């Protein structure tokens, strides 16, 4: 009898510890998600104020729109965190092909809207939708489903090539790179033979190089990266203003809300270049803290992927980690002139409803994977 009571006590203690461990991990990811979202809204309010005031007469115009999309994203997060991840496995194929169809439709004049030379959006009244942001998640669903079904290499690379080609027609090299990064991370995790994997990677690198040198716009971006001092008022203007913002920040920054570059000197201050404004106002310390938060966030996703035994959930989590981590890396590295400017938004921070809602939606799915692991 004493032995059975002792065994029961040990079982209950272990059960309580396991519950606490699960609860802590879920709570950590949730806190990080909300923290990054709130910091992003503050950053958008700060960086967008001069442009919003000069264009719309309301310095809070952009942050109010971003807050609405943030609320939509939070609702999606709550809903998706309560839906078992296997639900997305069942819908992976139709969701993926619907998003591909949306990218195709956005290329049609009269349906898709062309802004700054790129045709990437549907605009319905006050709402703009960017299908290429949606495909980042749906291709992660699709690749995870293929991985669980242990499909052959062509099953991965044919749809990936199709999506990449359609996004490049917009044109949008930055998003194409992110879609490739998501897919290659998942394909590698799926365990296919390395020969076709590296062969496809080599084809992708060669294709990207050809696309860069055959486009005046992309070639200028590359030459700006290589020789950033030849045309300070022309093609080099953007990166020079970015570096001025970073240099002005110093170690501790010039103070929250005190940025000078956001007063219409720095292009895309609230979208692609928002990290430069953050670094100018909070300095090296603030920028380092932000990079740490992103690094810790991606680390938590990999921990979730490592804990689950379901292959679909594991490969899906790896894809989402590659998406958010890769996008943050490309954005920040382009701001510090480690890579050419690509126009990639910074997750949670850059102004844009489609990007924010899809990232929050993905975070809800990660929370469900963590709970079920």
Secondary structure, 3 states (H helix, E strand, C coil): CHHHHHHHHHHHHHHHHHHHHHHHHHHHHHHHHHHHHHHHHHHHHHHHHHHHHHHHCCCCHHHHHHHHHHHHHHHHHHHHHCCCCHHHHHHHHHHHHHHHHHHHHHCCECCEEEECCEEEEEEECCEEECHHHHHHHHHHHHHHHHHHCCCCHHHHHHHHHHHHHHHHCCCCHHHHHHHHHHHHHHHHHHCCCHHHHHHHHHHHHHHHHHHHHCCHHHHHHHHHHHCCCCCCCCCCHHHHHHHHHHHHHCCCCCCCCCCCCCCCCCCCCCCCCHHHHHHHHHHHHHHHHHHHHHHHHHHHHHHHHHHCCCHHHHHHHHHHHHHHHHHHHHHHHHHCCCCCCCCCCCCCCCCCHHHHHHHHHHHHHHHHHHHHC
